[in-house]
Amino acid sequence: MKSFNRSVILFLLLWLSFSACQSDRSKPAPSQKQDTARVNEMPPSRPCGDRVTDLLTSTDRFKQLTKGLNEAIQKNGGSSYGIMLEGSPDPIRDQANERSSTYDLSLHESYPDRITVIARFSFDPVKKQLFERDVIEDTLIPISFDSKLLLNSPCFKN
C-alpha cells in the first residue's frame, strides 16, 4: 500500500511539473510593439549606485585606503574588502539600505564573524561632489574623482 501511495504522489508531482512547463510554452510571444514600449520604459542600464561606486574607486583616496588591504585582511583571517551602498535617492533600484538625498557608501573589511567599516563616503548628485565623511569631526571632506565618469550618465543630469 505504501509503494502505491508513493507511486501516486510521484506521478502527481511529475504531472504537475510537466504541466507547469507546458503552460509557459503555450503563451504567445509578445508583439514587436510591446517589446519597443518596454525598451523605451527601461531605466538606465546600470543603477546609479553602481556609477557612484565607479566614482569612488577612481579616487586617489580610495586607492590609498585599499592598497595592500586584501593581503592585510586575509593575514588577519578575513576574506576581502567591499563597498556597501547604505543610502540612495532610489534605494530599491540601487539596492541600498535606506533612502537618502545623497549616495552614501562605506568601505568595509569582511571577516567570518563581522564586517568592520573603515571609511564612509557620500556623493551629492546636485552638487556633483564626492566627499569622505569624517565621523569623528562630523564633517564632509571633498575629494576629487574622475569627472569624466559623470558625462553621458543619466544619473547626474539636472
C-alpha positions as CSV (number, residue, x, y, z in Angstrom):
1,M,0.0,0.0,0.0
2,K,2.9,2.4,0.9
3,S,4.5,1.8,-2.5
4,F,1.2,2.5,-4.3
5,N,0.9,5.9,-2.4
6,R,4.4,6.8,-3.2
7,S,3.8,5.9,-6.9
8,V,0.7,8.1,-7.0
9,I,2.4,11.0,-5.3
10,L,5.4,10.7,-7.6
11,F,3.1,10.6,-10.6
12,L,1.2,13.7,-9.5
13,L,4.4,15.6,-8.8
14,L,5.8,14.7,-12.3
15,W,2.5,15.6,-13.9
16,L,2.3,19.0,-12.1
17,S,5.9,19.8,-13.1
18,F,5.2,18.8,-16.7
19,S,2.0,20.9,-16.8
20,A,3.7,24.0,-15.4
21,C,6.5,23.7,-18.1
22,Q,4.0,23.3,-20.9
23,S,1.9,26.3,-19.8
24,D,4.9,28.6,-20.1
25,R,5.5,27.4,-23.7
26,S,1.9,27.9,-24.7
27,K,2.0,31.6,-24.0
28,P,2.1,33.7,-27.2
29,A,5.3,35.7,-27.8
30,P,5.0,39.5,-27.1
31,S,4.4,41.6,-30.2
32,Q,7.1,43.9,-31.6
33,K,5.1,46.9,-30.4
34,Q,5.1,45.6,-26.8
35,D,8.9,45.0,-26.9
36,T,9.6,48.5,-28.1
37,A,7.4,50.0,-25.4
38,R,9.3,48.0,-22.8
39,V,12.7,49.2,-24.1
40,N,11.5,52.8,-24.0
41,E,10.4,52.5,-20.4
42,M,13.6,50.8,-19.2
43,P,15.7,52.9,-16.8
44,P,19.5,53.5,-17.4
45,S,21.4,50.2,-18.0
46,R,23.3,50.4,-14.7
47,P,21.9,51.6,-11.4
48,C,23.1,55.0,-10.3
49,G,24.6,53.5,-7.2
50,D,26.9,51.4,-9.3
51,R,28.0,54.5,-11.2
52,V,28.7,56.3,-7.8
53,T,30.8,53.3,-6.8
54,D,32.8,53.8,-10.0
55,L,33.4,57.5,-9.0
56,L,34.6,56.4,-5.6
57,T,37.0,53.7,-6.9
58,S,38.5,56.3,-9.3
59,T,39.8,58.4,-6.4
60,D,43.3,58.5,-5.1
61,R,41.9,58.3,-1.6
62,F,40.2,55.0,-2.3
63,K,43.4,53.7,-3.9
64,Q,45.4,54.8,-0.9
65,L,43.0,53.1,1.5
66,T,42.8,49.8,-0.4
67,K,46.5,49.4,-1.4
68,G,47.6,46.1,0.2
69,L,44.3,45.9,2.1
70,N,43.2,42.5,0.8
71,E,46.5,41.0,1.9
72,A,46.3,42.5,5.4
73,I,42.7,41.4,5.8
74,Q,43.5,37.8,4.7
75,K,46.5,37.7,7.0
76,N,44.1,38.6,9.9
77,G,41.7,35.8,9.0
78,G,39.3,37.8,6.8
79,S,38.3,37.4,3.2
80,S,38.3,40.8,1.5
81,Y,37.1,44.3,1.5
82,G,33.9,45.7,-0.1
83,I,31.8,48.7,-0.7
84,M,28.3,48.9,0.6
85,L,25.7,51.4,-0.6
86,E,24.0,52.5,2.5
87,G,21.8,55.3,1.2
88,S,20.4,56.4,-2.1
89,P,17.7,58.6,-3.6
90,D,16.3,55.4,-5.2
91,P,17.1,52.7,-2.7
92,I,15.0,50.0,-4.4
93,R,16.7,50.3,-7.8
94,D,20.2,50.8,-6.2
95,Q,19.6,48.1,-3.6
96,A,20.6,50.5,-0.8
97,N,19.7,50.1,2.8
98,E,17.8,53.4,3.1
99,R,16.5,56.5,1.2
100,S,18.8,59.5,1.3
101,S,19.2,62.7,-0.8
102,T,22.9,61.6,-1.3
103,Y,24.6,58.3,-2.2
104,D,26.1,57.1,1.0
105,L,28.8,54.4,0.8
106,S,31.0,52.6,3.2
107,L,34.3,50.8,2.7
108,H,34.5,47.7,4.9
109,E,36.6,44.7,5.8
110,S,34.9,41.3,5.7
111,Y,35.6,38.7,8.4
112,P,33.7,35.5,9.2
113,D,32.2,37.0,12.3
114,R,31.9,40.7,11.5
115,I,32.1,43.5,8.9
116,T,34.2,46.4,10.0
117,V,33.6,49.8,8.4
118,I,36.9,51.6,7.8
119,A,35.7,54.7,5.8
120,R,32.5,56.4,4.8
121,F,31.8,58.4,1.7
122,S,29.0,60.5,0.3
123,F,28.2,61.7,-3.2
124,D,25.9,64.7,-3.6
125,P,24.2,64.4,-7.0
126,V,23.0,68.0,-7.0
127,K,26.5,69.5,-6.3
128,K,28.2,66.6,-8.2
129,Q,30.7,66.3,-5.4
130,L,32.2,63.3,-3.7
131,F,33.1,63.6,0.0
132,E,34.8,61.5,2.6
133,R,32.9,61.5,5.8
134,D,35.0,62.3,8.9
135,V,32.9,60.6,11.6
136,I,34.9,61.9,14.5
137,E,34.6,65.6,13.4
138,D,31.2,65.0,11.8
139,T,32.4,66.8,8.6
140,L,32.5,66.1,4.9
141,I,35.8,66.4,3.2
142,P,35.6,67.0,-0.6
143,I,37.7,64.5,-2.6
144,S,38.5,64.7,-6.3
145,F,37.4,62.0,-8.7
146,D,37.4,61.3,-12.4
147,S,34.7,63.8,-13.5
148,K,34.6,62.2,-17.0
149,L,32.5,59.4,-15.3
150,L,29.7,62.0,-14.9
151,L,29.5,62.6,-18.6
152,N,26.7,60.8,-20.6
153,S,25.3,59.4,-17.4
154,P,21.5,59.9,-16.9
155,C,22.1,59.7,-13.2
156,F,23.8,63.0,-12.8
157,K,22.0,65.3,-15.2
158,N,20.0,68.2,-13.8
